């Protein structure tokens, strides 16, 4: 059966027979990374525990200044028979790192993973198996979001990033709400044939964030299905401080706005609401200098917004029996929305010229890129 057709989408080019059948395929795991020393040993241990055979594991360092590369080399020495490779990519961004890693890969099937994740033992097997289904171009699973540190703030951030109000309903962030495999707009850490990567022209290296989303969008545009299977699971470690959360989501919003200039039809409603809300707050604040009515409306909007956040925070506090964390929940919700929204607005206002991302803001690491 041919891939599912979507109105206005191009006819997908047929993949070669060798790549269309996965029975004898070789699986290459590609991991772009930047300063991921904290969780990298756990990731490598999880890959060694996979119940599927791995042809190779390629770690692509994107300029780490911590012990990430040392950890990989030590792992190579201690597990000399395991097919672990380390390479460097001088070009910034996970998209460039992925292109370099996949270009060097000799496997037929690519599994993209992340330095801040720990996959279940059946992750690779389940993901690769889904590619055998009719029309599936990219297969992926769900995140079980965990705190980056054992602190109240880190726990609150992880809880908020698992809540619909914090994520806009992205299916992969809600493992308990998705009960069966379903077609979606995007998945994190996708599994796909190397031939599909070639067909789509690889990752767009101009985008330093959202590279996975764009690849999935291009796959859907080409007529392929992007499949989310809730049985494919990995643990994702969220930001541990409010400062890092703000940096992460500001860049998410900024780069999402930049991405939409190239792929305007890829937009989802959950990506528009934060930007519109931030623009409304800023607009009413400025308009208030002309008419006091605007400030009254602004005050009412803020109160209504805080009420919604308080209700959501109370739900989280009750479900987790963590009432002392309510202020942290409210703060995390607010920072996610406003950082993302104002990041998008800044991109639009400055025509994408500021910040330059050459050091003016903390750069997101590989764990923070591309799947919002």
Secondary structure, DSSP 4 states (H G I P E B T S, - for coil): -PPPP-TTPPPPPPPPHHHH--TTPPEEEEEEESS-HHHHHHHHHHHHT-SS--SEEEEEESS--SSHHHHHHHHHHHTTTS-EEEEE--SSSHHHHHHHHHHH---SEEEEEETTEEE-TTHHHHHHHHTTSTTEEEEEEEEEEE-SSSSHHHHHHHHHTTSHHHHTT-GGG-TTT--S-EE-S--EEEEEEHHHHHHTTS--TT-SS-HHHHHHHHHHHTT-EEEEEEEEEEEEEPPSSHHHHHHHHHHHHHHHHHHHHH-GGG--HHHHHHHHHHHHHHHHHHHTTT-HHHHHHHHHHHHHHHHHHHHHHHHHHHHHT-GGGHHHHHHHHHHHHHHHHHHHHHHHHTTT-S--SSSSSPPP-GGGSS--
